[in-house]
Amino acid sequence: MSVEVRPRPEGLGAEVRGVDLARGLAGEDLAAVKAAFAEHGVIWFPGQPLTHDQLEAFTRSFGDFGWDPYIAPLADRPHILEVRREPDETASVFGGAWHSDWSFQETPPAATILHAKEVPPVGGDTLFADGRAAWDALSPTFQTLLKPLRAVHSAGRPYGAQGFYAKEAGRKGMTILPSAEADKTFTHPIARRHPVSGRTALFVNPVYTLGIEGMTEAESAAILGFLFRHMTDERFVYRHAWSPDMLTMWDNRCLLHNATGGYDGHRRVMHRTTVAGERPAAA
Ligand code: SIN
């Protein structure tokens, strides 16, 4: 087998062919996939049926499993979450707002891996926004202003004891476990240096970022509001369409993502793992 990487001409993301993930990745193939991941931010492998063991083995070829709180995993698989929405479900789409996975953790996951088990005939795309291109598009003056700043992240708004999911009704496909623990905060640099590519990316998101350290709420809201709009401008966004057995992995260190709906009346099922990351470094 030899890895074939097909980058999107517009920039963000690449399709990868020429590998059989069920057999595992090693040697030059693994190195080529890691290089594509570091360069393109989100990569996808169409037509890769995988057992749970094979999905776990693929994940482990990139590092240790991440820690996934607040969602019950599959019964016998503590590292696999099932992102499931039933045809008659009225609850919100899980992950349906711009975010970077678990950015409230001290060491947020480097990568998230999503494997498509059941794909609706319409809707259910995932949007990705490139925090590196968004950083590059800022003026040098604004970059200089942002570089020393740290943002405060917390899981409280979605997963707190009084948070969004604690109050929401109508969820069927997933068990969400709100907790008072979710109100804990961590600060991370707003301008994050990627440990592999060395590129700088904006590292804030509207779900988990509460404010900027040392600033008033109004000051934080003005800067973060601008950054959220800027990062998710259509210039930096890729809309990813799924097919059954497609495996997609994205880099939480430099991308935001957002699950879209539009498939009421149909089931959507994905299996999700994360790869542990490091403490975010300032640019
Ligand atoms: C997620 O945010 O992990 C879910 C993404 C998706 O279901 O498309």
Residues whose N, C-alpha, C, O or C-beta is under 5 A from the ligand:
A	BS01	SIN	V83 F94 G95 D125 T126 A259
